Amino acid sequence: MDNGTIVFEKEYNVENKAEFKLLKEVEGEVIRYAYIKGKKVLDKGIFRRD
């Protein structure tokens, strides 16, 4: 959420994938993500669901 509250937290293996489809259990129109490898954050951002 905008105030920093985590409403859903789960890790998915996306290594060597060009595309990843979110499961229906991930709710919301605006999704914030972080791509983590080991203890380093490689990428993070926000996208809107179609």
Distance bins in CASP14 RR format, pairs under 12 A and 6 or more apart:
PFRMAT RR
TARGET T0000
AUTHOR 0000-0000-0000
RMODE 2
METHOD distances of the structure
MODEL  1
1 7 1 0 0 1 0 0 0 0 0 0 0
1 8 0 0 0 0 0 1 0 0 0 0 0
1 27 0 0 0 0 0 1 0 0 0 0 0
1 28 0 0 0 0 0 1 0 0 0 0 0
1 30 0 0 0 0 1 0 0 0 0 0 0
1 31 0 0 0 0 0 1 0 0 0 0 0
1 32 0 0 0 0 1 0 0 0 0 0 0
2 30 0 0 0 0 1 0 0 0 0 0 0
2 32 0 0 0 0 1 0 0 0 0 0 0
2 46 0 0 0 0 0 1 0 0 0 0 0
4 32 0 0 0 0 1 0 0 0 0 0 0
5 32 0 0 0 0 0 1 0 0 0 0 0
6 32 0 0 0 0 1 0 0 0 0 0 0
6 34 0 0 0 0 0 1 0 0 0 0 0
7 25 0 0 0 0 0 1 0 0 0 0 0
7 26 0 0 0 0 1 0 0 0 0 0 0
7 27 1 0 0 1 0 0 0 0 0 0 0
7 28 0 0 0 0 1 0 0 0 0 0 0
7 30 0 0 0 0 0 1 0 0 0 0 0
7 31 0 0 0 0 0 1 0 0 0 0 0
7 32 0 0 0 0 0 1 0 0 0 0 0
8 22 0 0 0 0 0 1 0 0 0 0 0
8 23 0 0 0 0 0 1 0 0 0 0 0
8 24 0 0 0 0 0 1 0 0 0 0 0
8 25 1 0 0 1 0 0 0 0 0 0 0
8 26 1 0 1 0 0 0 0 0 0 0 0
8 27 1 0 0 1 0 0 0 0 0 0 0
8 28 0 0 0 0 1 0 0 0 0 0 0
8 31 0 0 0 0 1 0 0 0 0 0 0
8 32 0 0 0 0 1 0 0 0 0 0 0
8 33 0 0 0 0 0 1 0 0 0 0 0
9 25 0 0 0 0 0 1 0 0 0 0 0
9 26 0 0 0 0 0 1 0 0 0 0 0
9 32 0 0 0 0 0 1 0 0 0 0 0
9 33 0 0 0 0 0 1 0 0 0 0 0
9 34 0 0 0 0 0 1 0 0 0 0 0
9 36 0 0 0 0 0 1 0 0 0 0 0
10 22 0 0 0 0 0 1 0 0 0 0 0
10 23 0 0 0 0 1 0 0 0 0 0 0
10 25 0 0 0 0 1 0 0 0 0 0 0
10 26 1 0 0 1 0 0 0 0 0 0 0
10 33 0 0 0 0 0 1 0 0 0 0 0
10 34 0 0 0 0 0 1 0 0 0 0 0
11 33 0 0 0 0 0 1 0 0 0 0 0
11 34 0 0 0 0 1 0 0 0 0 0 0
11 35 0 0 0 0 0 1 0 0 0 0 0
11 36 1 0 0 1 0 0 0 0 0 0 0
11 37 0 0 0 0 0 1 0 0 0 0 0
11 38 0 0 0 0 0 1 0 0 0 0 0
12 20 1 0 0 1 0 0 0 0 0 0 0
12 21 0 0 0 0 0 1 0 0 0 0 0
12 22 0 0 0 0 1 0 0 0 0 0 0
12 23 0 0 0 0 1 0 0 0 0 0 0
12 25 0 0 0 0 0 1 0 0 0 0 0
12 26 0 0 0 0 1 0 0 0 0 0 0
12 33 0 0 0 0 1 0 0 0 0 0 0
12 34 0 0 0 0 0 1 0 0 0 0 0
12 35 0 0 0 0 0 1 0 0 0 0 0
12 36 0 0 0 0 0 1 0 0 0 0 0
13 20 0 0 0 0 1 0 0 0 0 0 0
13 35 0 0 0 0 0 1 0 0 0 0 0
13 36 0 0 0 0 0 1 0 0 0 0 0
13 37 0 0 0 0 0 1 0 0 0 0 0
14 20 1 0 1 0 0 0 0 0 0 0 0
14 21 0 0 0 0 0 1 0 0 0 0 0
14 22 0 0 0 0 0 1 0 0 0 0 0
14 33 0 0 0 0 1 0 0 0 0 0 0
14 34 0 0 0 0 0 1 0 0 0 0 0
14 35 1 0 0 1 0 0 0 0 0 0 0
14 36 0 0 0 0 0 1 0 0 0 0 0
14 37 0 0 0 0 0 1 0 0 0 0 0
14 42 0 0 0 0 0 1 0 0 0 0 0
14 43 0 0 0 0 0 1 0 0 0 0 0
15 35 0 0 0 0 1 0 0 0 0 0 0
15 36 0 0 0 0 0 1 0 0 0 0 0
15 37 0 0 0 0 1 0 0 0 0 0 0
15 38 0 0 0 0 0 1 0 0 0 0 0
15 42 0 0 0 0 0 1 0 0 0 0 0
17 35 0 0 0 0 0 1 0 0 0 0 0
20 26 0 0 0 0 0 1 0 0 0 0 0
20 31 0 0 0 0 0 1 0 0 0 0 0
20 33 0 0 0 0 1 0 0 0 0 0 0
20 35 0 0 0 0 0 1 0 0 0 0 0
20 47 0 0 0 0 0 1 0 0 0 0 0
21 31 0 0 0 0 0 1 0 0 0 0 0
21 49 0 0 0 0 0 1 0 0 0 0 0
21 50 0 0 0 0 0 1 0 0 0 0 0
22 28 0 0 0 0 1 0 0 0 0 0 0
22 29 0 0 0 0 0 1 0 0 0 0 0
22 31 1 0 0 1 0 0 0 0 0 0 0
22 33 0 0 0 0 1 0 0 0 0 0 0
22 47 0 0 0 0 1 0 0 0 0 0 0
22 48 0 0 0 0 0 1 0 0 0 0 0
22 49 1 0 0 1 0 0 0 0 0 0 0
22 50 0 0 0 0 0 1 0 0 0 0 0
23 31 0 0 0 0 0 1 0 0 0 0 0
23 49 0 0 0 0 0 1 0 0 0 0 0
24 49 0 0 0 0 0 1 0 0 0 0 0
26 32 0 0 0 0 0 1 0 0 0 0 0
26 33 0 0 0 0 0 1 0 0 0 0 0
26 47 0 0 0 0 0 1 0 0 0 0 0
26 49 0 0 0 0 1 0 0 0 0 0 0
27 49 0 0 0 0 1 0 0 0 0 0 0
28 46 0 0 0 0 0 1 0 0 0 0 0
28 47 0 0 0 0 0 1 0 0 0 0 0
28 48 0 0 0 0 1 0 0 0 0 0 0
28 49 1 0 0 1 0 0 0 0 0 0 0
28 50 0 0 0 0 0 1 0 0 0 0 0
29 46 0 0 0 0 0 1 0 0 0 0 0
29 47 0 0 0 0 1 0 0 0 0 0 0
29 48 1 0 1 0 0 0 0 0 0 0 0
29 49 1 0 1 0 0 0 0 0 0 0 0
29 50 0 0 0 0 1 0 0 0 0 0 0
30 45 0 0 0 0 0 1 0 0 0 0 0
30 46 1 0 0 1 0 0 0 0 0 0 0
30 47 1 0 0 1 0 0 0 0 0 0 0
30 48 1 0 1 0 0 0 0 0 0 0 0
30 49 1 0 0 1 0 0 0 0 0 0 0
31 44 0 0 0 0 0 1 0 0 0 0 0
31 45 0 0 0 0 1 0 0 0 0 0 0
31 46 1 0 0 1 0 0 0 0 0 0 0
31 47 1 0 1 0 0 0 0 0 0 0 0
31 48 1 0 0 1 0 0 0 0 0 0 0
31 49 1 0 0 1 0 0 0 0 0 0 0
31 50 0 0 0 0 0 1 0 0 0 0 0
32 43 0 0 0 0 0 1 0 0 0 0 0
32 44 1 0 0 1 0 0 0 0 0 0 0
32 45 1 0 0 1 0 0 0 0 0 0 0
32 46 1 0 1 0 0 0 0 0 0 0 0
32 47 0 0 0 0 1 0 0 0 0 0 0
32 48 0 0 0 0 0 1 0 0 0 0 0
32 49 0 0 0 0 0 1 0 0 0 0 0
33 41 0 0 0 0 0 1 0 0 0 0 0
33 42 0 0 0 0 0 1 0 0 0 0 0
33 43 0 0 0 0 1 0 0 0 0 0 0
33 44 1 0 0 1 0 0 0 0 0 0 0
33 45 1 0 1 0 0 0 0 0 0 0 0
33 46 1 0 0 1 0 0 0 0 0 0 0
33 47 1 0 0 1 0 0 0 0 0 0 0
33 49 0 0 0 0 0 1 0 0 0 0 0
34 40 0 0 0 0 0 1 0 0 0 0 0
34 41 1 0 1 0 0 0 0 0 0 0 0
34 42 0 0 0 0 1 0 0 0 0 0 0
34 43 1 0 0 1 0 0 0 0 0 0 0
34 44 1 0 1 0 0 0 0 0 0 0 0
34 45 1 0 0 1 0 0 0 0 0 0 0
34 46 0 0 0 0 0 1 0 0 0 0 0
35 41 1 0 0 1 0 0 0 0 0 0 0
35 42 1 0 1 0 0 0 0 0 0 0 0
35 43 1 0 1 0 0 0 0 0 0 0 0
35 44 1 0 0 1 0 0 0 0 0 0 0
35 45 0 0 0 0 1 0 0 0 0 0 0
36 42 1 0 0 1 0 0 0 0 0 0 0
36 43 0 0 0 0 1 0 0 0 0 0 0
36 44 0 0 0 0 1 0 0 0 0 0 0
37 43 0 0 0 0 1 0 0 0 0 0 0
END
